[in-house]
């Protein structure tokens, strides 16, 4: 799924949950940030190459919007780091370890992690084998579920229609609640 949709779905989820389990604005913001972080973090090696090496803004921009197989050429080490960051941030194994470690320290679930988990779950099903497959068991396995590519035109339309309906409903309920 695209970054904006991840943010909107996480925002909707935490907004709905907030009605039953009050959360601070900082928790809501952190949840949305963690929902988009997996798609942003893997770009850091490309950004570092652009800022400190021979990379160009045009190459960075082209990489950010490229479809698989059409990414611009970047140094092998930069590509390797980007790939592994993508795998790490989309791994249920890694997210599980982080969740358990934080649970052990805090003695409770740190709610913003649900943004990260939502990203992983959504991407498992919205990335095809040809379109950045999610290796959900990385580093234990390189296999990935062959889902529906999120950039399939009809799916994009359905996804954003569902987001619009969800947010309109949330806003309607909120307005009705405040009117009482």
Secondary structure by P-SEA (a helix, b strand, c coil): ccaaaaaaaaaaaaaaaaacccccaaaaaaaaaaaaaaaaaaaaaaaaaaacccccaaaaaaaaaccccccccccaaaaaaaaaaaaaaacaaaaaaaaaaaaaaaccccccaaaaaaaaaaaaaacccccccccccccccccccccccccaaaaaaaaaaaaaaaaaaaaaaaaaaaac
